[in-house]
Amino acid sequence: MQLSFVYILTNKYRTTFYIGVTSDLKKRLLEHQNKIASVFTKKYNLTDLIYFEEFTSIHQAISREKQLKNWHKEWKLNLIKEKNPTLKTIDVY
């Protein structure tokens, strides 16, 4: 069984968020950090992982990603702060 992840990236000022889905979180983060993943994350320098959820089905992960993308910024911040109250960068290596 392959795990899937929904993740949230931000910049050093914690002002802009990016929500993505992947089956290889470490690889995807490296792509974002090396500016080869997404035009949006490259433009806004979104490289800090501050939140992720793990799923056993890619379909569940995609559904959750779509749900979170429709949330207001305040709701996303509240969700992140439940697991990461100081908004510190999460190290997955």
C-alpha positions in Angstrom: 0.0 0.0 0.0 1.4 3.4 -1.0 0.8 6.4 1.1 -0.3 9.7 -0.2 0.0 13.1 1.3 -1.7 16.5 1.3 0.8 19.2 2.3 0.9 22.9 2.9 3.9 25.1 2.1 4.5 28.7 3.0 7.2 31.3 2.7 9.5 32.6 5.5 7.0 35.3 6.5 4.1 32.8 6.6 1.9 35.0 4.5 1.1 32.8 1.4 0.1 29.2 1.4 0.3 26.4 -1.2 -1.7 23.1 -0.9 -0.5 20.1 -2.8 -0.9 16.4 -3.0 1.8 13.8 -3.7 2.7 10.1 -3.1 6.4 11.0 -2.4 6.5 13.9 0.1 10.3 14.0 0.4 10.8 14.1 -3.4 8.1 16.7 -3.9 9.6 19.0 -1.2 13.0 18.8 -2.9 11.4 19.8 -6.2 9.8 22.8 -4.5 13.0 23.8 -2.8 14.9 23.5 -6.1 12.2 25.6 -7.8 11.3 22.8 -10.3 7.9 21.9 -9.1 5.3 24.7 -9.4 5.3 28.1 -10.9 3.3 29.4 -8.0 5.6 28.1 -5.3 8.6 29.4 -7.3 7.1 32.8 -7.8 6.3 33.3 -4.1 9.3 31.3 -2.7 7.1 28.7 -0.9 9.5 26.1 0.4 8.7 25.7 4.1 6.5 22.6 4.9 4.3 23.5 7.9 1.6 20.9 7.6 0.8 17.6 6.1 -1.7 14.8 6.3 -1.2 11.1 5.4 -3.7 9.0 3.5 -3.8 5.3 2.4 -5.6 6.3 -0.9 -4.6 8.9 -3.4 -8.3 9.5 -4.0 -8.8 10.4 -0.4 -5.8 12.8 -0.6 -7.0 14.5 -3.7 -10.5 14.9 -2.2 -8.9 16.5 0.9 -6.7 18.8 -1.2 -9.7 20.1 -3.0 -11.6 20.6 0.2 -8.7 22.6 1.8 -8.2 24.7 -1.3 -11.7 26.0 -0.9 -11.2 27.0 2.7 -10.6 30.6 3.9 -7.1 31.5 4.9 -8.1 31.8 8.5 -9.5 28.3 8.5 -6.3 26.9 7.0 -4.2 28.7 9.7 -6.4 27.3 12.4 -5.9 23.8 11.0 -2.2 24.2 10.8 -1.9 25.6 14.3 -3.7 22.5 15.7 -0.7 20.4 14.9 2.0 23.1 14.5 1.1 26.1 16.8 4.4 27.9 16.2 4.3 27.4 12.4 7.8 25.9 12.5 9.1 24.3 9.4 8.6 20.5 9.5 11.7 18.4 8.6 10.7 15.1 6.8 14.3 14.0 6.1 
